[in-house]
């Protein structure tokens, strides 16, 4: 590994910053079997940002009884806030394939989000809170 680093340093302008531990919201932990990747810190920050740190936990990321519609009649929500939430959840999908489908469904309603759409997105946060470890 040291030899590879030296060779790369001669060919490219680079600096050895040491062992990788945290990069772009992803944490890397070395163990016997290899490298373990998680986003516990990033998820915690997302929960804080959307005021969901003390939320009730759920065991699944989606409620199959909820039927979402683009032209729902309930009140609208701040579309900027909804888009920020969906964007944050999309980034979590890199290390959490268990939420990909639910985030994809919630993403369909970013144009004109309603209260029911926000409830669905926040349910994913509640699931993440319960499965953060």
C-alpha angles and dihedrals in degrees: 000000000000090000091052092050092051092049092050091048091055093050100037136035101250144136128220105236093181129242116359112245109148129016131161094342094313122113122209122203122184117221138161094277096047135272122342117209123201141153102214094134093046092048090049090052091050090050090051093046093054094040094245100121093109097039128135113264126240129197098222132042093227138041107221092201093065114094112201124205132187092223097044115164098222122102122289125246133214101289092203091056091046092050091049090051093049091047091052091049091049089056091051088055088075091075100020113059089169091077099042096098094046093048090048091054092048090048091064091073101053094111097066109002120195132197092266090055091052090050089054092050092047090050087062088054090050089052092049091050090056094045100037093119 
